[in-house]
Amino acid sequence: MNVTGSLIRATDVTLAALGLIATAPILAILLVVGWIDTRAPIFRQERVGLNRKVFVLYKFRTMNPGTESVATHLAAPEAVTRFGRFLRATKLDELPQLWNVLKGDMSLVGPRPCLLNQTELIEERAKRGVFAVRPGITGLAQIRGIDMSTPELLAETDRAMIDRLSWRSYFCYIVQTALGRGQGDRVRVRDTKGGEQNRSVGD
């Protein structure tokens, strides 16, 4: 790990720990409301991480229990609960991933971790060496609104971010995300003509 990588990892640990402490009251409230909403507020899902090692990602549940485990853009809009739409719109569903960052599974900034069944995206990322870094909560693709429905473009964007990542750009991505820029992975909403609208259910 180079100096920048070591500095980013140290910053990850510091910010994740502070974030978990600072948001503890919010986390508690969301847990209670989530339990009322679905009786299973924490969502666990296997994702592909650093060096293609599989890890368990944590999020607040936004869809009904039993929903098929597919990429977000393939999920049925009706599977998202009312509280889930709020969590997605505010990005509060991502808060439990601070635990993943603290554990070392993820970074605050990096390529969004994909599912094991997203073989096309895995192949595109493998060709570009994207798995050589920790996946992240946010990054260039999220800021630009590029989701997992375009595997090649996403992998290319991930690689571009990795090549240019510095401590300064790391903070820029975090600040832009905090200010609401980008939508991340989106559930596609079908219009009345049977087509797809490229927007989030929570919008």
C-alpha positions in Angstrom: 0.0 0.0 0.0 1.4 3.4 -1.0 1.5 6.5 1.2 -1.8 7.8 -0.3 -3.4 4.4 0.2 -2.2 4.3 3.8 -3.5 7.8 4.5 -6.9 7.1 2.9 -7.2 3.9 5.0 -6.4 5.8 8.2 -8.9 8.4 7.3 -11.5 5.7 6.5 -11.1 4.3 10.0 -11.2 7.6 11.7 -14.3 9.0 9.8 -16.2 5.7 10.0 -15.6 5.5 13.8 -16.7 9.1 14.3 -19.6 8.6 11.9 -20.9 5.6 13.9 -20.6 7.5 17.2 -22.2 10.7 15.9 -25.1 9.0 14.1 -25.8 6.4 16.9 -29.1 8.1 17.9 -30.2 8.2 14.2 -29.2 4.6 13.8 -31.3 3.6 16.8 -34.3 5.5 15.5 -34.0 4.0 12.0 -33.6 0.5 13.5 -36.9 0.9 15.5 -38.8 2.3 12.5 -37.3 -0.3 10.2 -38.4 -3.1 12.6 -41.9 -1.7 12.5 -41.8 -1.4 8.7 -40.5 -4.9 7.9 -39.6 -6.7 11.1 -36.1 -7.1 9.7 -34.4 -3.6 9.5 -30.9 -4.7 8.7 -30.2 -6.1 5.2 -27.2 -8.4 4.7 -26.0 -9.3 1.3 -22.8 -11.0 -0.1 -20.8 -8.7 -2.4 -17.5 -8.9 -4.3 -14.7 -7.0 -2.6 -11.0 -6.4 -2.6 -9.1 -9.1 -4.7 -12.6 -10.6 -5.5 -13.0 -11.7 -1.9 -16.6 -12.1 -0.9 -17.8 -10.1 2.1 -21.2 -9.4 3.8 -22.5 -5.8 3.2 -24.8 -4.2 5.7 -27.6 -1.7 4.8 -30.9 -0.6 6.2 -33.6 -2.7 4.5 -35.5 -0.7 1.9 -37.4 -3.6 0.2 -39.8 -6.2 1.6 -38.2 -9.3 3.0 -38.0 -12.2 0.5 -37.4 -9.8 -2.4 -35.2 -11.5 -5.0 -31.5 -10.7 -4.7 -30.7 -8.9 -7.9 -29.0 -5.7 -8.9 -31.0 -2.6 -7.8 -31.8 -1.6 -11.4 -33.5 -5.0 -11.9 -35.6 -4.9 -8.7 -39.3 -4.4 -8.9 -40.3 -0.9 -7.8 -43.2 -2.2 -5.8 -40.8 -4.2 -3.6 -39.6 -0.9 -2.1 -41.5 0.0 1.1 -42.6 3.5 1.9 -40.0 3.9 4.6 -37.5 2.3 2.1 -38.2 5.1 -0.4 -37.4 7.6 2.4 -34.1 5.8 3.2 -33.1 5.7 -0.4 -34.0 9.4 -1.1 -31.9 10.5 1.9 -29.2 7.9 1.4 -29.6 6.9 5.1 -29.8 3.3 4.1 -26.0 3.4 3.5 -25.2 4.3 7.1 -24.6 0.7 8.3 -21.8 0.4 5.7 -19.7 2.5 8.0 -19.3 -0.8 9.9 -18.0 -2.4 6.7 -15.5 0.5 6.4 -14.3 0.1 9.9 -13.8 -3.7 9.5 -11.8 -3.1 6.3 -14.2 -4.6 3.9 -14.8 -1.2 2.2 -13.5 2.3 1.9 -15.6 5.5 2.1 -14.6 6.1 -1.5 -14.2 3.3 -4.1 -16.1 1.3 -6.8 -19.5 0.2 -5.5 -19.4 -3.6 -4.6 -21.3 -5.8 -7.0 -23.2 -9.0 -6.4 -21.7 -12.4 -7.1 -24.2 -13.0 -10.0 -23.2 -9.8 -11.8 -20.8 -11.8 -14.0 -20.5 -9.2 -16.8 -19.6 -6.4 -14.4 -17.2 -8.7 -12.6 -15.4 -9.6 -15.9 -15.2 -5.9 -17.0 -13.8 -4.9 -13.6 -11.4 -7.8 -13.6 -10.0 -6.8 -17.0 -9.3 -3.3 -15.7 -7.8 -4.3 -12.3 -10.7 -2.6 -10.4 -10.6 -5.4 -7.7 -7.1 -4.3 -6.6 -8.8 -1.7 -4.4 -11.4 -1.8 -1.7 -15.0 -1.1 -2.9 -16.6 2.0 -1.5 -19.7 3.7 -0.4 -19.4 6.4 -3.0 -17.1 7.4 -5.9 -16.9 8.9 -9.3 -19.6 6.7 -10.9 -22.1 7.6 -8.1 -21.4 11.3 -8.5 -22.0 11.0 -12.2 -25.1 8.9 -11.8 -23.7 5.8 -13.5 -25.2 2.6 -12.1 -24.7 -1.1 -12.6 -27.0 -1.3 -15.6 -24.1 -0.3 -17.8 -21.2 -2.7 -16.8 -18.6 -1.6 -19.3 -19.1 2.2 -18.7 -19.1 1.6 -14.9 -15.9 -0.4 -15.0 -14.2 2.2 -17.1 -15.4 5.0 -14.7 -14.2 3.0 -11.7 -10.7 2.6 -13.3 -10.5 6.3 -14.1 -11.3 7.1 -10.5 -8.7 4.7 -9.2 -6.0 6.1 -11.5 -6.7 9.7 -10.3 -7.6 9.1 -6.7 -5.8 11.3 -4.3 -6.5 12.4 -0.7 -8.0 15.6 -2.1 -10.3 13.9 -4.6 -11.2 11.4 -1.8 -12.7 14.2 0.2 -14.2 15.8 -2.8 -16.3 12.7 -3.5 -17.4 12.5 0.1 -18.4 16.2 0.2 -20.3 16.0 -3.1 -22.2 12.9 -1.9 -23.0 14.6 1.4 -24.4 17.6 -0.6 -26.7 15.2 -2.4 -25.0 14.9 -5.8 -25.5 11.7 -7.6 -28.2 9.0 -7.2 -26.2 5.8 -6.8 -27.9 2.5 -7.8 -31.5 3.2 -9.0 -34.6 1.1 -9.1 -36.1 1.5 -12.6 -39.7 2.8 -12.7 -41.7 1.6 -15.6 -43.7 4.3 -17.4 -47.3 3.9 -18.7 -46.0 2.8 -22.1 -44.0 -0.1 -20.7 -40.6 1.7 -21.0 -38.2 2.5 -18.3 -37.6 5.9 -16.6 -34.0 6.3 -15.5 -34.7 7.6 -12.0 -34.7 6.4 -8.4 -37.9 5.2 -6.7 -37.1 7.6 -3.9 -37.0 10.7 -6.2 
